[in-house]
């Protein structure tokens, strides 16, 4: 068994607060099939019940069974007794009652002086059933049977099937020659030297994953139906649809529906959203910038992301909602994040759910290379002074929400200054760092390195570059070192007051360091002060000014043995 730490106790209480849900359940006792030394014939149902729980968790996303907790009150069962023999018997019985076999991971945890049992059901890439043939899945309301139409979705989420490579038996002709010709033209327009252009029709369909040979029969795949399938074939995918509703400020709304061919859906929906874009003008000295409520870049990338990465096995449509009154647009795509991708790492982590679909979208120029789509979204939002998107993951979908309002004009101005100064567009990593500094005004390196999406590996080189370009500068020394916006990039009175305040605080700390040094050591000269304050030779005059101010404040005075090239100071006694 695994050794638990104090952290496990906090983890235990955190989960306990959530109550019974889709990842945990509670049981009061480790049941015993022996009573007064005799075997209970009716004890098997107890193991069957546990096996049902385990199968349901394994078919979902894994979970935990807490043994020794009263289900209703969530209090510790004082009568619970942890016994290794019972634990291993339970694990063995569950193995016998699950197919494929599920092996539980037991954890012993001591809470309030009582040893409790936590059985961990790991996430499984297999589809499990009980020995009685029951396919179950866990939800917030407990266990329930898996419906037939859900099988493909669950298998796709577990990676047992890649749904865009699923084959279809279509009655009659499935291929739309006009759509195939259009796809061919788009590939050529993107890359006139593409190797796909020299292939025969059959080879093109096969190499792009739009058809597959199964038992000597060439069948269309989901990818094939989406890109070049005719209307008859597209009936097999009734939920491949985008529903867009525009809610106006006066309370009225207008709905739009787009369904069928993926290229036609993307084009029609994007053109509608693009037609509704509104701009606002911002002026920064000689610079002029027009900022859209929702830019073409953000709309296109989010729309293509939803069309390409949606869970094709789910009987759900893509929904887009724009609220003029609330000032935001949201796109809800069927399916949760793919394995390994979360709402925290989605900018840097990729795991395409529909790889064939993505390959073709890249080949025709509708999608970016892996991982660069959200880079473009984040860069555009920050350059326009917008807040970054924070995805919301529900049980069946992911929602990306974009706000229309500008939250900081300063980032717009800095982006324009960067491009004017360097002749190049500012990069995302630099924008993320500048955004944190503008937001917090003064930020330490440690805080920057722990900020979301900032690369710790590249952080120092980014800061060095921004310092060299005079976009940021340092404030304070050693442990108090922090980064602030450079004085040359501060235009308004409020910014300059912040700058002066930070610099005054630095000087006060330096003076205090010199005085504390003199409390322990009798004298100090310029060289010693520079070493104390971690300053370079070029800061000699700066240290001399500090000494002059301390003399004026009657804190220190020159010693009698001072020389013109080596002035020595001592503390004035206050006694």
ChimeraX attribute file (.defattr): number of C-alpha atoms within 10 A of each C-alpha:
attribute: neighborCount
match mode: 1-to-1
recipient: residues
	/A:1	8
	/A:2	9
	/A:3	8
	/A:4	12
	/A:5	10
	/A:6	9
	/A:7	8
	/A:8	15
	/A:9	14
	/A:10	11
	/A:11	10
	/A:12	14
	/A:13	11
	/A:14	11
	/A:15	14
	/A:16	17
	/A:17	9
	/A:18	10
	/A:19	17
	/A:20	20
	/A:21	15
	/A:22	21
	/A:23	23
	/A:24	25
	/A:25	19
	/A:26	20
	/A:27	18
	/A:28	19
	/A:29	18
	/A:30	17
	/A:31	13
	/A:32	13
	/A:33	17
	/A:34	11
	/A:35	8
	/A:36	6
	/A:37	7
	/A:38	8
	/A:39	11
	/A:40	12
	/A:41	9
	/A:42	8
	/A:43	13
	/A:44	11
	/A:45	10
	/A:46	14
	/A:47	20
	/A:48	19
	/A:49	13
	/A:50	18
	/A:51	24
	/A:52	25
	/A:53	25
	/A:54	33
	/A:55	30
	/A:56	31
	/A:57	30
	/A:58	26
	/A:59	25
	/A:60	22
	/A:61	18
	/A:62	19
	/A:63	22
	/A:64	22
	/A:65	23
	/A:66	23
	/A:67	24
	/A:68	25
	/A:69	22
	/A:70	17
	/A:71	17
	/A:72	11
	/A:73	9
	/A:74	16
	/A:75	12
	/A:76	18
	/A:77	18
	/A:78	11
	/A:79	10
	/A:80	18
	/A:81	16
	/A:82	17
	/A:83	12
	/A:84	13
	/A:85	8
	/A:86	15
	/A:87	15
	/A:88	13
	/A:89	14
	/A:90	20
	/A:91	19
	/A:92	16
	/A:93	15
	/A:94	26
	/A:95	19
	/A:96	18
	/A:97	23
	/A:98	22
	/A:99	19
	/A:100	15
	/A:101	16
	/A:102	23
	/A:103	17
	/A:104	20
	/A:105	14
	/A:106	19
	/A:107	17
	/A:108	17
	/A:109	20
	/A:110	14
	/A:111	13
	/A:112	9
	/A:113	7
	/A:114	16
	/A:115	18
	/A:116	23
	/A:117	25
	/A:118	20
	/A:119	21
	/A:120	21
	/A:121	24
	/A:122	19
	/A:123	14
	/A:124	16
	/A:125	17
	/A:126	16
	/A:127	20
	/A:128	23
	/A:129	24
	/A:130	24
	/A:131	18
	/A:132	11
	/A:133	11
	/A:134	17
	/A:135	21
	/A:136	24
	/A:137	26
	/A:138	26
	/A:139	17
	/A:140	12
	/A:141	9
	/A:142	16
	/A:143	17
	/A:144	15
	/A:145	12
	/A:146	16
	/A:147	10
	/A:148	9
	/A:149	11
	/A:150	14
	/A:151	15
	/A:152	17
	/A:153	20
	/A:154	21
	/A:155	18
	/A:156	21
	/A:157	24
	/A:158	20
	/A:159	15
	/A:160	14
	/A:161	14
	/A:162	19
	/A:163	23
	/A:164	25
	/A:165	20
	/A:166	17
	/A:167	20
	/A:168	18
	/A:169	13
	/A:170	14
	/A:171	8
	/A:172	8
	/A:173	10
	/A:174	20
	/A:175	18
	/A:176	16
	/A:177	12
	/A:178	12
	/A:179	17
	/A:180	18
	/A:181	13
	/A:182	14
	/A:183	18
	/A:184	16
	/A:185	15
	/A:186	17
	/A:187	22
	/A:188	17
	/A:189	14
	/A:190	14
	/A:191	15
	/A:192	12
	/A:193	11
	/A:194	12
	/A:195	11
	/A:196	19
	/A:197	15
	/A:198	10
	/A:199	11
	/A:200	10
	/A:201	14
	/A:202	11
	/A:203	14
	/A:204	18
	/A:205	20
	/A:206	18
	/A:207	14
	/A:208	17
	/A:209	21
	/A:210	28
	/A:211	25
	/A:212	21
	/A:213	12
	/A:214	9
	/A:215	7
	/A:216	7
	/A:217	10
	/A:218	15
	/A:219	20
	/A:220	26
	/A:221	24
	/A:222	27
	/A:223	26
	/A:224	31
	/A:225	28
	/A:226	21
	/A:227	24
	/A:228	26
	/A:229	27
	/A:230	20
	/A:231	14
	/A:232	15
	/A:233	24
	/A:234	22
	/A:235	14
	/A:236	14
	/A:237	17
	/A:238	12
	/A:239	18
	/A:240	25
	/A:241	19
	/A:242	25
	/A:243	16
	/A:244	21
	/A:245	16
	/A:246	18
	/A:247	18
	/A:248	14
	/A:249	12
	/A:250	8
	/A:251	9
	/A:252	8
	/A:253	12
	/A:254	9
	/A:255	11
	/A:256	12
	/A:257	13
	/A:258	18
	/A:259	19
	/A:260	22
	/A:261	21
	/A:262	22
	/A:263	19
	/A:264	15
	/A:265	20
	/A:266	19
	/A:267	15
	/A:268	14
	/A:269	21
	/A:270	17
	/A:271	13
	/A:272	12
	/A:273	19
	/A:274	16
	/A:275	9
	/A:276	10
	/A:277	14
	/A:278	13
	/A:279	12
	/A:280	10
	/A:281	9
	/A:282	14
	/A:283	12
	/A:284	15
	/A:285	7
	/A:286	5
	/A:287	11
	/A:288	12
	/A:289	15
	/A:290	13
	/A:291	22
	/A:292	16
	/A:293	21
	/A:294	22
	/A:295	19
	/A:296	18
	/A:297	16
	/A:298	18
	/A:299	20
	/A:300	22
	/A:301	21
	/A:302	22
	/A:303	23
	/A:304	23
	/A:305	19
	/A:306	24
	/A:307	25
	/A:308	24
	/A:309	21
	/A:310	26
	/A:311	28
	/A:312	24
	/A:313	24
	/A:314	20
	/A:315	15
	/A:316	19
	/A:317	20
	/A:318	22
	/A:319	18
	/A:320	24
	/A:321	17
	/A:322	21
	/A:323	18
	/A:324	15
	/A:325	11
	/A:326	12
	/A:327	13
	/A:328	16
	/A:329	20
	/A:330	19
	/A:331	23
	/A:332	25
	/A:333	28
	/A:334	25
	/A:335	25
	/A:336	20
	/A:337	24
	/A:338	19
	/A:339	13
	/A:340	10
	/A:341	16
	/A:342	16
	/A:343	12
	/A:344	12
	/A:345	12
	/A:346	18
	/A:347	18
	/A:348	14
	/A:349	13
	/A:350	17
	/A:351	15
	/A:352	19
	/A:353	23
	/A:354	20
	/A:355	18
	/A:356	23
	/A:357	26
	/A:358	23
	/A:359	19
	/A:360	20
	/A:361	21
	/A:362	16
	/A:363	22
	/A:364	19
	/A:365	15
	/A:366	18
	/A:367	20
	/A:368	20
	/A:369	12
	/A:370	15
	/A:371	15
	/A:372	15
	/A:373	19
	/A:374	19
	/A:375	17
	/A:376	16
	/A:377	22
	/A:378	22
	/A:379	23
	/A:380	19
	/A:381	26
	/A:382	23
	/A:383	24
	/A:384	25
	/A:385	22
	/A:386	24
	/A:387	17
	/A:388	15
	/A:389	16
	/A:390	13
	/A:391	18
	/A:392	14
	/A:393	17
	/A:394	13
	/A:395	11
	/A:396	14
	/A:397	18
	/A:398	20
	/A:399	22
	/A:400	17
	/A:401	20
	/A:402	24
	/A:403	20
	/A:404	21
	/A:405	16
	/A:406	18
	/A:407	13
	/A:408	17
	/A:409	16
	/A:410	20
	/A:411	22
	/A:412	22
	/A:413	21
	/A:414	22
	/A:415	21
	/A:416	18
	/A:417	18
	/A:418	18
	/A:419	12
	/A:420	12
	/A:421	11
	/A:422	10
	/A:423	9
	/A:424	9
	/A:425	15
	/A:426	17
	/A:427	14
	/A:428	19
	/A:429	18
	/A:430	17
	/A:431	22
	/A:432	20
	/A:433	24
	/A:434	27
	/A:435	20
	/A:436	19
	/A:437	19
	/A:438	18
	/A:439	13
	/A:440	11
	/A:441	17
	/A:442	18
	/A:443	21
	/A:444	17
	/A:445	17
	/A:446	10
	/A:447	10
	/A:448	21
	/A:449	17
	/A:450	11
	/A:451	14
	/A:452	12
	/A:453	17
	/A:454	18
	/A:455	17
	/A:456	14
	/A:457	9
	/A:458	11
	/A:459	17
	/A:460	13
	/A:461	11
	/A:462	17
	/A:463	20
	/A:464	13
	/A:465	14
	/A:466	19
	/A:467	17
	/A:468	11
	/A:469	14
	/A:470	15
	/A:471	20
	/A:472	23
	/A:473	17
	/A:474	17
	/A:475	22
	/A:476	18
	/A:477	14
	/A:478	9
	/A:479	8
	/A:480	12
	/A:481	15
	/A:482	21
	/A:483	23
	/A:484	24
	/A:485	25
	/A:486	17
	/A:487	16
	/A:488	10
	/A:489	16
	/A:490	17
	/A:491	11
	/A:492	8
	/A:493	9
	/A:494	9
	/A:495	15
	/A:496	17
	/A:497	12
	/A:498	17
	/A:499	19
	/A:500	12
	/A:501	11
	/A:502	17
	/A:503	15
	/A:504	13
	/A:505	12
	/A:506	17
	/A:507	14
	/A:508	11
	/A:509	16
	/A:510	19
	/A:511	19
	/A:512	13
	/A:513	15
	/A:514	22
	/A:515	19
	/A:516	12
	/A:517	16
	/A:518	17
	/A:519	13
	/A:520	8
	/A:521	11
	/A:522	10
	/A:523	18
	/A:524	21
	/A:525	17
	/A:526	22
	/A:527	16
	/A:528	13
	/A:529	21
	/A:530	18
	/A:531	11
	/A:532	14
	/A:533	17
	/A:534	11
	/A:535	15
	/A:536	10
	/A:537	12
	/A:538	9
	/A:539	13
	/A:540	14
	/A:541	11
	/A:542	14
	/A:543	21
	/A:544	15
	/A:545	11
	/A:546	18
	/A:547	25
	/A:548	14
	/A:549	14
	/A:550	19
	/A:551	17
	/A:552	11
	/A:553	10
	/A:554	13
	/A:555	16
	/A:556	21
	/A:557	18
	/A:558	18
	/A:559	14
	/A:560	9
	/A:561	9
	/A:562	12
	/A:563	10
	/A:564	6
	/A:565	7
	/A:566	11
	/A:567	17
	/A:568	19
	/A:569	22
	/A:570	19
	/A:571	23
	/A:572	14
	/A:573	9
	/A:574	6
	/A:575	3
